Amino acid sequence: MSMKNKIIIRAVLSGFCVLLVSCNTKKDENVVIDLKQVKKEIQAKENEYAATYNAGQLKEIGYYADDAITFYQNRPPIIGKDARYEFLKSDLENNTNVISFETKEVFVSHDGNMVVEVGYYKVTDSTKTPINTGNYMSLFEKRDGKYVCLRDMSASDGLTE
């Protein structure tokens, strides 16, 4: 076989491989996202987080990814699992306030693996009087079949005690 024929065969094989790979990596256009179901899943995560926080518990509930970062107002970002634990531990000492979250909107990636949540939070004191309200955004990623929060941040409406 001549060198020219080898080059032509390699070129044809290379072209076939490129075609094969490009056909196999097509986007999954048939994924149907049920926005109501995703919103329900995210709201359930928010409810579980609030219930755990309000009970003063420090336990892993699968809300945050280990590498999550939280941006609160007037403080440096909370980066990672250990920093989050220390923050919650100090925040829960002598806490009698109750927090609640309401998922207002979800924006879901085309493959359903990423969700941006826009929500509303309310903190009430022991007499159920609102002492802080505001809005938040959270970014979730599906890992091992469940959504976990990667990033979140909040903005207070300015209502404080």
HUVEN-V104053 format. One line per field, one symbol per residue. ss: DSSP state (2 for helix, 1 for strand, 0 for the rest). burial: I if it has 16 or more other C-alpha atoms within 10 Angstrom, else O. Layout:
# HUVEN-V104053
ss=???
burial=???
This chain:
# HUVEN-V104053
ss=00222222222222222222222200000000002222222222222222222200000000011111111000000112222222222222000001111111111100000111111111110000011111111111111001111111111100000
burial=OOOOOOOOOOOOOOOOOOOOOOOOOOOOOOOOOOOOOIIOOIIOIIIIIIOOIIOIOOOOOOIIIOOIIIOOOOOOOIOIIOOIOOOOOOOIOOOOIIIIIIIOIIOIOOOIOIIIIIIIIIIIOOOOOIOIIIIIIIIIIOOOOOIIIIIIOIOIOOOOO
